[in-house]
Amino acid sequence: MALIAVIGIGFMEWFKANYVLGVDEQIVKCIPGVDYVIGDLDDREIERDGVFIVESRGIEPLFEDGTLLVKFLRGLPGDRVKVSESGVFINGNKVADAGLPNAQKLGQKPEAFYGEKVLGPDEYWILGTTPQSFDSRYWGSVSYEQIKARAYPLI
């Protein structure tokens, strides 16, 4: 019995060191149809349109620093990002629908988030799939250090 307990504890410690589980309890999902993801902490290889677990920074009071978020990685260093009343565009391609319904939660008008920029050497643009998603359209880019793991949807 003790051997089984030691093996079980060892497995759990190994799992925690290499993986993270994510649960999306929101009504409107950032990734439709996905309630659970597993993140591989050893896989942070950047891939456009891949799903990643990202650590939030500087977006309080919406999320405490360190909150893990699951989003699509849409923009890479050197990409031109534009947020407008027509949607979100990366290098001229529309990647998200129009609308910034969460602007008022931040005490702003949607126009405050409109703009265009070229992503710098350590800037990545993350997005959910709906305008309701709190993501880069509201707080800007994230750094590579904030990208914690590639995420794989479970359900």
Short mmCIF file of the C-alpha atoms (twelve columns), coordinates in Angstrom:
data_MODEL
# 
_entry.id   MODEL 
# 
loop_
_atom_site.group_PDB 
_atom_site.id 
_atom_site.type_symbol 
_atom_site.label_atom_id 
_atom_site.label_alt_id 
_atom_site.label_comp_id 
_atom_site.label_asym_id 
_atom_site.label_seq_id 
_atom_site.Cartn_x 
_atom_site.Cartn_y 
_atom_site.Cartn_z 
_atom_site.pdbx_PDB_model_num 
ATOM 1   C CA . MET A 1   0.000   0.000  0.000   1 
ATOM 2   C CA . ALA A 2   2.827   2.409  0.867   1 
ATOM 3   C CA . LEU A 3   4.521   1.655  -2.465  1 
ATOM 4   C CA . ILE A 4   1.334   2.527  -4.368  1 
ATOM 5   C CA . ALA A 5   1.024   5.777  -2.396  1 
ATOM 6   C CA . VAL A 6   4.658   6.715  -3.152  1 
ATOM 7   C CA . ILE A 7   4.179   5.967  -6.860  1 
ATOM 8   C CA . GLY A 8   0.952   7.981  -6.922  1 
ATOM 9   C CA . ILE A 9   2.542   10.971 -5.186  1 
ATOM 10  C CA . GLY A 10  5.565   10.762 -7.472  1 
ATOM 11  C CA . PHE A 11  3.321   10.747 -10.540 1 
ATOM 12  C CA . MET A 12  1.338   13.748 -9.271  1 
ATOM 13  C CA . GLU A 13  4.530   15.725 -8.617  1 
ATOM 14  C CA . TRP A 14  5.880   14.858 -12.078 1 
ATOM 15  C CA . PHE A 15  2.556   15.892 -13.654 1 
ATOM 16  C CA . LYS A 16  2.499   19.260 -11.801 1 
ATOM 17  C CA . ALA A 17  6.078   19.963 -12.921 1 
ATOM 18  C CA . ASN A 18  5.270   19.329 -16.589 1 
ATOM 19  C CA . TYR A 19  1.603   20.112 -17.170 1 
ATOM 20  C CA . VAL A 20  -1.151  22.473 -16.106 1 
ATOM 21  C CA . LEU A 21  -4.889  21.888 -16.339 1 
ATOM 22  C CA . GLY A 22  -7.194  24.721 -17.318 1 
ATOM 23  C CA . VAL A 23  -10.941 25.037 -16.845 1 
ATOM 24  C CA . ASP A 24  -13.026 27.627 -18.706 1 
ATOM 25  C CA . GLU A 25  -16.103 28.286 -16.569 1 
ATOM 26  C CA . GLN A 26  -17.314 31.243 -18.644 1 
ATOM 27  C CA . ILE A 27  -20.723 31.194 -20.305 1 
ATOM 28  C CA . VAL A 28  -19.278 32.694 -23.522 1 
ATOM 29  C CA . LYS A 29  -16.165 30.625 -24.210 1 
ATOM 30  C CA . CYS A 30  -12.965 32.128 -25.609 1 
ATOM 31  C CA . ILE A 31  -12.551 28.869 -27.494 1 
ATOM 32  C CA . PRO A 32  -16.067 27.611 -28.345 1 
ATOM 33  C CA . GLY A 33  -16.895 24.114 -27.187 1 
ATOM 34  C CA . VAL A 34  -13.796 23.796 -25.016 1 
ATOM 35  C CA . ASP A 35  -14.256 23.561 -21.267 1 
ATOM 36  C CA . TYR A 36  -10.912 21.961 -20.358 1 
ATOM 37  C CA . VAL A 37  -7.363  22.187 -21.658 1 
ATOM 38  C CA . ILE A 38  -4.073  20.616 -20.702 1 
ATOM 39  C CA . GLY A 39  -0.988  22.777 -21.022 1 
ATOM 40  C CA . ASP A 40  2.428   21.307 -21.772 1 
ATOM 41  C CA . LEU A 41  4.902   23.443 -19.798 1 
ATOM 42  C CA . ASP A 42  7.786   21.998 -21.838 1 
ATOM 43  C CA . ASP A 43  6.244   23.146 -25.137 1 
ATOM 44  C CA . ARG A 44  6.356   26.902 -25.649 1 
ATOM 45  C CA . GLU A 45  7.278   26.774 -29.318 1 
ATOM 46  C CA . ILE A 46  5.545   29.702 -30.967 1 
ATOM 47  C CA . GLU A 47  3.041   28.852 -33.655 1 
ATOM 48  C CA . ARG A 48  0.626   31.317 -35.218 1 
ATOM 49  C CA . ASP A 49  -2.988  30.380 -34.450 1 
ATOM 50  C CA . GLY A 50  -1.895  27.855 -31.822 1 
ATOM 51  C CA . VAL A 51  -3.681  27.726 -28.476 1 
ATOM 52  C CA . PHE A 52  -1.537  28.841 -25.534 1 
ATOM 53  C CA . ILE A 53  -1.802  29.381 -21.807 1 
ATOM 54  C CA . VAL A 54  -0.711  32.931 -21.055 1 
ATOM 55  C CA . GLU A 55  -0.002  34.583 -17.702 1 
ATOM 56  C CA . SER A 56  -1.791  37.901 -17.185 1 
ATOM 57  C CA . ARG A 57  0.152   41.006 -16.151 1 
ATOM 58  C CA . GLY A 58  -0.959  44.555 -15.550 1 
ATOM 59  C CA . ILE A 59  -4.665  44.017 -16.272 1 
ATOM 60  C CA . GLU A 60  -5.983  44.281 -12.743 1 
ATOM 61  C CA . PRO A 61  -8.738  44.571 -11.545 1 
ATOM 62  C CA . LEU A 62  -10.021 42.318 -14.344 1 
ATOM 63  C CA . PHE A 63  -7.528  39.571 -13.557 1 
ATOM 64  C CA . GLU A 64  -4.923  39.391 -10.824 1 
ATOM 65  C CA . ASP A 65  -1.343  39.246 -12.075 1 
ATOM 66  C CA . GLY A 66  -0.450  35.618 -12.652 1 
ATOM 67  C CA . THR A 67  -3.945  34.508 -13.673 1 
ATOM 68  C CA . LEU A 68  -3.620  31.929 -16.438 1 
ATOM 69  C CA . LEU A 69  -5.660  32.595 -19.584 1 
ATOM 70  C CA . VAL A 70  -6.178  30.363 -22.617 1 
ATOM 71  C CA . LYS A 71  -6.128  32.177 -25.958 1 
ATOM 72  C CA . PHE A 72  -5.169  31.829 -29.605 1 
ATOM 73  C CA . LEU A 73  -1.807  33.337 -30.546 1 
ATOM 74  C CA . ARG A 74  -2.670  35.409 -33.620 1 
ATOM 75  C CA . GLY A 75  0.107   37.980 -33.995 1 
ATOM 76  C CA . LEU A 76  3.887   37.564 -34.059 1 
ATOM 77  C CA . PRO A 77  6.770   40.042 -33.867 1 
ATOM 78  C CA . GLY A 78  6.802   42.217 -36.995 1 
ATOM 79  C CA . ASP A 79  3.068   41.800 -37.696 1 
ATOM 80  C CA . ARG A 80  0.913   44.876 -38.230 1 
ATOM 81  C CA . VAL A 81  -2.123  44.790 -35.911 1 
ATOM 82  C CA . LYS A 82  -5.138  47.029 -36.364 1 
ATOM 83  C CA . VAL A 83  -8.131  47.276 -34.014 1 
ATOM 84  C CA . SER A 84  -11.041 49.234 -35.487 1 
ATOM 85  C CA . GLU A 85  -14.815 49.469 -35.609 1 
ATOM 86  C CA . SER A 86  -14.612 46.838 -38.381 1 
ATOM 87  C CA . GLY A 87  -12.761 44.229 -36.305 1 
ATOM 88  C CA . VAL A 88  -9.211  43.113 -35.574 1 
ATOM 89  C CA . PHE A 89  -6.812  42.730 -38.487 1 
ATOM 90  C CA . ILE A 90  -3.328  41.251 -38.611 1 
ATOM 91  C CA . ASN A 91  -1.329  42.057 -41.717 1 
ATOM 92  C CA . GLY A 92  -4.596  43.109 -43.370 1 
ATOM 93  C CA . ASN A 93  -6.417  39.833 -42.614 1 
ATOM 94  C CA . LYS A 94  -9.467  39.950 -40.369 1 
ATOM 95  C CA . VAL A 95  -8.884  37.718 -37.342 1 
ATOM 96  C CA . ALA A 96  -11.685 38.863 -35.007 1 
ATOM 97  C CA . ASP A 97  -15.140 40.341 -35.367 1 
ATOM 98  C CA . ALA A 98  -16.011 43.939 -34.642 1 
ATOM 99  C CA . GLY A 99  -17.176 45.125 -31.272 1 
ATOM 100 C CA . LEU A 100 -15.566 45.835 -27.936 1 
ATOM 101 C CA . PRO A 101 -18.410 45.195 -25.466 1 
ATOM 102 C CA . ASN A 102 -16.061 45.035 -22.480 1 
ATOM 103 C CA . ALA A 103 -14.796 48.581 -23.002 1 
ATOM 104 C CA . GLN A 104 -17.403 49.963 -20.617 1 
ATOM 105 C CA . LYS A 105 -16.288 47.497 -17.893 1 
ATOM 106 C CA . LEU A 106 -12.941 49.265 -18.172 1 
ATOM 107 C CA . GLY A 107 -14.582 52.693 -18.000 1 
ATOM 108 C CA . GLN A 108 -13.770 53.426 -21.644 1 
ATOM 109 C CA . LYS A 109 -15.504 53.858 -24.972 1 
ATOM 110 C CA . PRO A 110 -14.635 51.305 -27.683 1 
ATOM 111 C CA . GLU A 111 -12.814 54.013 -29.649 1 
ATOM 112 C CA . ALA A 112 -10.201 54.177 -26.883 1 
ATOM 113 C CA . PHE A 113 -8.965  50.740 -27.999 1 
ATOM 114 C CA . TYR A 114 -8.825  51.483 -31.730 1 
ATOM 115 C CA . GLY A 115 -5.390  51.811 -33.230 1 
ATOM 116 C CA . GLU A 116 -2.685  50.273 -35.340 1 
ATOM 117 C CA . LYS A 117 0.846   49.152 -34.527 1 
ATOM 118 C CA . VAL A 118 3.654   46.875 -35.619 1 
ATOM 119 C CA . LEU A 119 4.499   44.294 -32.977 1 
ATOM 120 C CA . GLY A 120 8.003   44.598 -31.544 1 
ATOM 121 C CA . PRO A 121 10.632  41.840 -31.160 1 
ATOM 122 C CA . ASP A 122 9.037   40.378 -27.992 1 
ATOM 123 C CA . GLU A 123 5.372   41.156 -28.599 1 
ATOM 124 C CA . TYR A 124 2.636   38.599 -29.295 1 
ATOM 125 C CA . TRP A 125 -1.045  39.265 -29.936 1 
ATOM 126 C CA . ILE A 126 -3.494  36.881 -28.251 1 
ATOM 127 C CA . LEU A 127 -7.214  36.651 -28.975 1 
ATOM 128 C CA . GLY A 128 -10.288 34.696 -28.050 1 
ATOM 129 C CA . THR A 129 -12.923 34.042 -30.684 1 
ATOM 130 C CA . THR A 130 -15.576 36.527 -29.579 1 
ATOM 131 C CA . PRO A 131 -15.631 40.272 -28.881 1 
ATOM 132 C CA . GLN A 132 -16.530 39.361 -25.266 1 
ATOM 133 C CA . SER A 133 -13.084 37.842 -24.767 1 
ATOM 134 C CA . PHE A 134 -10.702 39.926 -22.643 1 
ATOM 135 C CA . ASP A 135 -7.549  39.743 -24.719 1 
ATOM 136 C CA . SER A 136 -4.943  41.799 -26.567 1 
ATOM 137 C CA . ARG A 137 -7.560  44.017 -28.185 1 
ATOM 138 C CA . TYR A 138 -8.125  45.446 -24.689 1 
ATOM 139 C CA . TRP A 139 -4.676  45.386 -23.070 1 
ATOM 140 C CA . GLY A 140 -2.189  45.004 -25.894 1 
ATOM 141 C CA . SER A 141 0.485   42.443 -26.554 1 
ATOM 142 C CA . VAL A 142 2.081   39.887 -24.234 1 
ATOM 143 C CA . SER A 143 5.755   38.937 -23.990 1 
ATOM 144 C CA . TYR A 144 7.240   35.510 -24.633 1 
ATOM 145 C CA . GLU A 145 7.847   35.204 -20.889 1 
ATOM 146 C CA . GLN A 146 4.079   35.381 -20.344 1 
ATOM 147 C CA . ILE A 147 3.467   32.448 -22.692 1 
ATOM 148 C CA . LYS A 148 3.583   29.540 -20.254 1 
ATOM 149 C CA . ALA A 149 2.502   26.506 -22.261 1 
ATOM 150 C CA . ARG A 150 0.966   25.228 -25.452 1 
ATOM 151 C CA . ALA A 151 -2.608  24.240 -24.655 1 
ATOM 152 C CA . TYR A 152 -4.471  21.218 -25.948 1 
ATOM 153 C CA . PRO A 153 -8.272  21.194 -25.705 1 
ATOM 154 C CA . LEU A 154 -9.638  18.150 -23.875 1 
ATOM 155 C CA . ILE A 155 -13.371 18.734 -24.204 1 
# 
